[in-house]
Amino acid sequence: MLRIGLIVNPRAGIGGRLALKGSDDASLVQAAIDAGAEAPAPARALQALAALADGVDLLRAPGPMGEDLAAPAGTTTAADTTTAALAMVEAGIDLLLFAGGDGTAVDVLHAVGDRVPVIGIPAGVKMHSAVFGVTPRRAGELAAAFVAGRTRGDAPAEVMDVDEADLRAGIISPRLHGYLRVPVAPGLVQSGKARSAPAEAAAQAAVAGHVARGLGRRLALIGPGTTTAAILAALGLTPTLVGVDVVAGGRLVAADANEETLLELVEEGSSVIVTPVGGQGFILGRGNQQLSPRVLRAAGLDALVIVSTETKLAALGGRPLLVDTGDPDLDAALCGYRRVVTGPGHETVYRVAT
């Protein structure tokens, strides 16, 4: 019987819908908790565990970090994660599951290095690293495949993180911290994030100008990314780049809006404009958690507008665009084939999956 360790960062992801850019700043996280915000990590860990078969020796970190996922989060630190991970390695685990984001992945890297394979359950705001399952369910399926001996060994996967202070200043500068061993199975693990090349600027401007001209006076929620930022620039507005901006009639209605603000503004028929994360293909659930299931349902599923350059789509090599909103029913409704605006008068029909 294989032994699997589970560590949950109970505060991971709490900043997503509040537009906080992450959960590393303890004072901001505490303010969010005081305001009634809930972190998604415990529920997403349970989704992953549901895919594991019986007969696994599961070693959980104490309290809200794994043993009691219904407990209040309390105060947990990076040191708690590294301590728990070290203890599990010493206890002889064969695989480590952790729920969190890039910051948690860095903590796990510092603790275990390359001593055991790991699988990240995506639960943070920042998830540039290539160690996470495509969804929590996929992370659990990968763990189940590992237990059943159906993975193709393991391979080093990059651990990246971006400083939250930089993100709040609109600076995207990911740093490579190292590599973790991740079991190999097709379609279950997300790719690392790729940055847009400078040569893409002209193509982004072309597709952005086309979309901007078609907005009219309609309310539009414009998600993060360089391609979507170009839409704001085409309107003569300053984009947030790493946030969700709201425009109507060529006017900026709200900048870097959180879920609450979006719910106050959105109405059926509003446009929700998103662009794939380069290299990963995510259109929802990575860095734009403000576009929550409640917001998306309020706008209507037909309101989703996907924009991308042809080069970015081609870089996916046929892999689908991805959604991971945290609501399995909504994700299923968003799946299928959707139109992607790739330039003036040009659209591509592309597959969306979970």
C-alpha positions as CSV (number, residue, x, y, z in Angstrom):
1,M,0.0,0.0,0.0
2,L,1.4,3.3,-1.1
3,R,1.5,6.2,1.4
4,I,0.4,9.6,0.2
5,G,0.9,12.8,2.1
6,L,-1.6,15.7,2.0
7,I,-0.9,19.3,2.9
8,V,-3.4,22.1,2.4
9,N,-2.6,25.8,2.6
10,P,-5.9,26.8,4.2
11,R,-5.6,30.4,3.2
12,A,-4.5,29.8,-0.4
13,G,-6.7,31.5,-3.0
14,I,-8.5,33.7,-0.6
15,G,-7.4,36.8,-2.5
16,G,-8.6,35.7,-5.9
17,R,-12.2,37.1,-6.0
18,L,-11.1,40.1,-4.0
19,A,-8.5,41.1,-6.6
20,L,-5.7,40.9,-4.0
21,K,-3.2,39.3,-6.5
22,G,-2.3,36.5,-4.0
23,S,-2.5,35.4,-0.4
24,D,1.1,36.1,0.8
25,D,0.4,39.3,2.6
26,A,-0.8,38.3,6.0
27,S,-2.5,41.6,6.8
28,L,-4.5,41.6,3.6
29,V,-5.5,38.0,4.1
30,Q,-6.6,38.7,7.6
31,A,-8.7,41.7,6.4
32,A,-10.3,39.5,3.8
33,I,-11.2,36.9,6.4
34,D,-12.6,39.5,8.7
35,A,-14.7,40.7,5.8
36,G,-16.1,37.2,5.5
37,A,-14.0,35.9,2.5
38,E,-13.6,32.1,2.3
39,A,-10.5,30.4,0.9
40,P,-11.2,27.7,-1.8
41,A,-8.3,25.4,-0.9
42,P,-10.1,23.0,1.5
43,A,-13.0,22.4,-0.9
44,R,-10.6,21.9,-3.8
45,A,-8.5,19.5,-1.8
46,L,-11.7,17.4,-1.1
47,Q,-12.4,17.4,-4.9
48,A,-9.0,15.9,-5.5
49,L,-9.4,13.3,-2.7
50,A,-12.7,12.2,-4.2
51,A,-10.8,10.8,-7.2
52,L,-8.6,8.6,-5.0
53,A,-9.6,5.0,-4.6
54,D,-9.8,3.2,-1.2
55,G,-6.8,1.3,-0.1
56,V,-4.4,4.3,0.0
57,D,-2.6,5.1,3.2
58,L,-3.3,8.9,3.4
59,L,-1.1,10.9,5.8
60,R,-2.7,14.3,6.5
61,A,-1.0,17.4,7.9
62,P,-2.6,18.4,11.3
63,G,-5.6,20.7,11.8
64,P,-6.9,22.8,8.9
65,M,-3.8,21.9,6.8
66,G,-5.3,18.5,6.0
67,E,-6.6,16.6,9.0
68,D,-9.7,18.8,9.5
69,L,-10.6,20.6,6.3
70,A,-13.8,22.0,7.9
71,A,-11.8,23.8,10.7
72,P,-11.3,27.6,10.6
73,A,-8.1,28.4,8.8
74,G,-6.3,30.1,11.7
75,T,-2.8,31.4,11.2
76,T,-0.6,29.2,9.1
77,T,2.8,30.1,7.7
78,A,5.3,29.0,5.1
79,A,7.2,27.4,7.9
80,D,4.2,25.2,8.8
81,T,4.1,23.9,5.2
82,T,7.8,23.1,5.1
83,T,7.7,21.5,8.6
84,A,4.7,19.3,7.6
85,A,6.4,18.3,4.3
86,L,9.7,17.4,5.9
87,A,7.8,15.3,8.5
88,M,6.0,13.4,5.8
89,V,9.2,12.7,3.8
90,E,10.7,11.3,7.0
91,A,7.6,9.2,7.5
92,G,8.3,7.5,4.2
93,I,5.6,8.9,1.9
94,D,5.7,7.8,-1.8
95,L,3.8,10.9,-3.1
96,L,3.0,14.4,-1.7
97,L,-0.2,16.1,-2.6
98,F,-0.5,19.8,-1.7
99,A,-3.3,22.3,-2.2
100,G,-2.2,25.9,-2.8
101,G,-0.7,28.2,-5.4
102,D,2.8,29.1,-6.5
103,G,3.9,30.3,-3.0
104,T,2.9,27.0,-1.5
105,A,4.8,25.2,-4.3
106,V,7.9,27.2,-3.4
107,D,7.6,26.2,0.2
108,V,7.2,22.5,-0.8
109,L,10.3,22.8,-3.0
110,H,12.4,24.2,-0.2
111,A,11.3,21.3,2.0
112,V,11.4,18.2,-0.2
113,G,13.5,19.1,-3.2
114,D,13.6,16.1,-5.5
115,R,13.2,13.4,-2.8
116,V,9.6,12.5,-3.6
117,P,7.2,13.2,-6.5
118,V,4.6,15.8,-5.8
119,I,1.2,16.8,-7.3
120,G,-0.2,20.3,-6.8
121,I,-3.9,20.7,-6.3
122,P,-4.7,24.1,-7.9
123,A,-6.1,26.4,-5.2
124,G,-4.1,29.6,-5.3
125,V,-4.4,32.9,-7.1
126,K,-1.0,32.6,-8.8
127,M,-0.4,29.3,-10.6
128,H,2.4,29.8,-13.1
129,S,4.2,26.6,-12.0
130,A,3.9,23.4,-14.1
131,V,3.3,21.2,-11.0
132,F,-0.5,21.6,-10.7
133,G,-3.3,19.4,-12.0
134,V,-5.5,21.0,-14.7
135,T,-8.3,21.0,-12.1
136,P,-8.5,19.6,-8.6
137,R,-10.3,16.5,-10.0
138,R,-7.5,16.0,-12.5
139,A,-4.9,16.3,-9.7
140,G,-6.8,13.5,-7.9
141,E,-6.9,11.4,-11.0
142,L,-3.2,11.8,-11.5
143,A,-2.6,10.6,-7.9
144,A,-4.9,7.6,-8.5
145,A,-2.9,6.8,-11.7
146,F,0.3,7.0,-9.7
147,V,-1.0,4.6,-7.1
148,A,-2.2,2.2,-9.8
149,G,1.1,2.3,-11.6
150,R,-0.3,4.0,-14.7
151,T,2.0,7.0,-14.8
152,R,5.0,7.2,-17.1
153,G,7.5,7.8,-14.3
154,D,8.0,11.4,-13.2
155,A,9.7,14.4,-14.7
156,P,11.1,17.7,-13.4
157,A,8.5,20.5,-13.5
158,E,9.3,24.2,-13.0
159,V,8.3,26.1,-9.9
160,M,7.7,29.7,-10.6
161,D,6.4,32.6,-8.5
162,V,5.7,36.3,-8.9
163,D,6.1,38.8,-6.2
164,E,2.7,40.1,-5.2
165,A,3.9,43.7,-4.7
166,D,5.1,43.6,-8.3
167,L,1.7,42.3,-9.4
168,R,-0.1,45.1,-7.6
169,A,2.2,47.5,-9.4
170,G,1.3,45.9,-12.8
171,I,4.7,44.2,-13.2
172,I,4.7,40.6,-14.2
173,S,8.2,39.2,-13.5
174,P,8.0,35.5,-12.7
175,R,11.1,33.9,-11.0
176,L,12.2,30.3,-11.5
177,H,12.8,28.8,-8.0
178,G,13.6,25.3,-9.1
179,Y,12.0,22.0,-10.1
180,L,9.8,19.4,-8.4
181,R,9.3,15.9,-9.6
182,V,5.7,15.4,-11.0
183,P,4.2,12.1,-12.2
184,V,3.7,12.0,-16.0
185,A,0.3,11.4,-17.5
186,P,-1.1,13.1,-20.6
187,G,-3.7,15.8,-20.1
188,L,-3.7,15.9,-16.3
189,V,-1.1,18.5,-15.5
190,Q,-1.1,22.1,-16.6
191,S,1.8,23.5,-18.6
192,G,4.0,26.3,-17.4
193,K,3.0,29.8,-18.2
194,A,4.7,31.4,-21.3
195,R,5.0,35.1,-21.7
196,S,4.0,36.9,-24.9
197,A,6.8,37.7,-27.3
198,P,7.5,41.3,-28.2
199,A,6.8,40.4,-31.8
200,E,3.2,39.6,-30.8
201,A,2.4,43.3,-30.1
202,A,1.2,44.1,-33.7
203,A,-1.1,41.0,-33.7
204,Q,-2.4,41.9,-30.3
205,A,-3.1,45.4,-31.4
206,A,-5.0,44.2,-34.5
207,V,-7.3,41.8,-32.7
208,A,-7.8,44.3,-29.8
209,G,-8.7,47.2,-32.2
210,H,-11.3,44.9,-33.8
211,V,-12.9,43.9,-30.5
212,A,-12.8,47.5,-29.2
213,R,-14.7,48.8,-32.3
214,G,-17.4,46.2,-31.8
215,L,-18.1,47.0,-28.2
216,G,-20.4,50.0,-28.8
217,R,-22.0,51.2,-25.6
218,R,-22.3,47.6,-24.2
219,L,-20.9,47.0,-20.7
220,A,-17.8,44.8,-21.0
221,L,-15.8,43.0,-18.2
222,I,-12.2,42.7,-19.6
223,G,-10.0,40.2,-17.9
224,P,-6.2,40.3,-17.4
225,G,-3.6,39.7,-20.0
226,T,-1.5,41.6,-22.6
227,T,-4.0,40.9,-25.4
228,T,-7.0,42.1,-23.4
229,A,-5.0,45.0,-22.1
230,A,-4.5,46.1,-25.7
231,I,-8.3,46.5,-26.0
232,L,-8.2,49.1,-23.2
233,A,-5.3,50.8,-25.0
234,A,-7.3,50.8,-28.2
235,L,-10.1,52.7,-26.4
236,G,-7.5,55.2,-25.1
237,L,-7.7,53.8,-21.6
238,T,-5.1,52.6,-19.1
239,P,-5.4,48.9,-18.5
240,T,-4.8,47.2,-15.1
241,L,-3.0,44.3,-17.0
242,V,-3.3,41.9,-14.0
243,G,-6.9,42.7,-13.0
244,V,-10.4,42.9,-14.4
245,D,-11.5,46.3,-15.8
246,V,-15.0,47.3,-16.7
247,V,-15.8,49.6,-19.6
248,A,-19.0,51.0,-21.2
249,G,-19.4,53.4,-24.1
250,G,-15.6,53.9,-24.3
251,R,-15.4,54.9,-20.6
252,L,-13.7,53.2,-17.8
253,V,-16.4,52.3,-15.3
254,A,-14.2,50.3,-12.8
255,A,-10.5,49.4,-12.7
256,D,-9.1,46.3,-11.1
257,A,-12.6,45.3,-9.9
258,N,-13.2,42.6,-7.4
259,E,-16.1,40.1,-7.5
260,E,-18.4,42.3,-5.4
261,T,-18.0,45.3,-7.8
262,L,-18.5,43.1,-10.8
263,L,-21.7,41.7,-9.4
264,E,-23.0,45.2,-8.8
265,L,-22.3,46.2,-12.4
266,V,-22.8,43.1,-14.5
267,E,-26.1,42.5,-16.3
268,E,-27.4,39.9,-18.7
269,G,-25.9,40.6,-22.1
270,S,-22.7,42.2,-20.7
271,S,-19.6,41.0,-22.5
272,V,-17.0,39.0,-20.6
273,I,-13.7,39.2,-22.5
274,V,-10.9,36.8,-21.7
275,T,-7.7,35.7,-23.3
276,P,-5.8,32.4,-22.8
277,V,-2.9,32.2,-20.5
278,G,0.1,31.7,-22.7
279,G,1.4,28.2,-22.8
280,Q,-1.3,26.9,-20.4
281,G,-4.5,27.7,-22.3
282,F,-6.6,28.7,-19.3
283,I,-9.3,31.2,-20.1
284,L,-10.9,31.1,-16.6
285,G,-9.6,30.1,-13.2
286,R,-6.0,31.3,-13.4
287,G,-5.5,34.9,-12.3
288,N,-9.0,36.0,-13.1
289,Q,-11.0,34.5,-10.2
290,Q,-12.9,37.8,-9.9
291,L,-14.8,36.4,-12.9
292,S,-16.5,34.0,-10.5
293,P,-19.3,31.6,-11.3
294,R,-21.8,34.1,-9.9
295,V,-20.5,36.8,-12.2
296,L,-20.4,34.5,-15.3
297,R,-24.0,33.3,-14.7
298,A,-25.2,36.9,-14.2
299,A,-23.7,37.9,-17.6
300,G,-24.9,34.7,-19.3
301,L,-22.7,32.0,-20.8
302,D,-23.2,33.4,-24.3
303,A,-21.5,36.6,-23.1
304,L,-18.1,35.0,-23.0
305,V,-15.8,36.5,-25.7
306,I,-12.4,34.7,-26.2
307,V,-9.7,36.7,-27.9
308,S,-6.3,35.5,-28.9
309,T,-3.6,35.9,-31.5
310,E,-3.2,33.0,-33.9
311,T,0.3,32.5,-32.7
312,K,-0.8,31.9,-29.1
313,L,-3.4,29.3,-30.2
314,A,-0.8,27.6,-32.4
315,A,1.6,27.4,-29.4
316,L,-0.9,25.1,-27.6
317,G,-0.2,22.4,-30.2
318,G,-3.8,21.3,-30.4
319,R,-4.3,21.2,-26.7
320,P,-7.7,22.6,-25.6
321,L,-8.4,25.9,-23.9
322,L,-9.2,25.2,-20.3
323,V,-11.6,26.3,-17.6
324,D,-11.4,25.8,-13.9
325,T,-13.9,28.1,-12.2
326,G,-14.4,25.9,-9.1
327,D,-18.0,25.1,-10.1
328,P,-18.0,21.7,-12.0
329,D,-21.5,22.3,-13.4
330,L,-20.5,25.7,-14.9
331,D,-17.2,24.2,-16.2
332,A,-19.2,21.5,-18.0
333,A,-21.5,24.1,-19.5
334,L,-18.6,26.1,-20.8
335,C,-16.9,23.1,-22.4
336,G,-17.3,22.3,-26.1
337,Y,-16.4,24.3,-29.2
338,R,-16.3,28.1,-28.9
339,R,-15.4,30.9,-31.2
340,V,-12.1,32.7,-30.7
341,V,-11.6,36.1,-32.2
342,T,-8.1,36.1,-33.7
343,G,-8.1,39.3,-35.8
344,P,-10.2,41.7,-37.8
345,G,-12.8,39.6,-39.5
346,H,-11.2,36.4,-38.4
347,E,-12.5,33.8,-35.9
348,T,-11.4,30.3,-35.1
349,V,-13.6,27.5,-33.6
350,Y,-11.6,25.9,-30.8
351,R,-12.2,23.3,-28.1
352,V,-12.7,24.3,-24.5
353,A,-12.2,21.6,-21.8
354,T,-11.6,21.0,-18.1
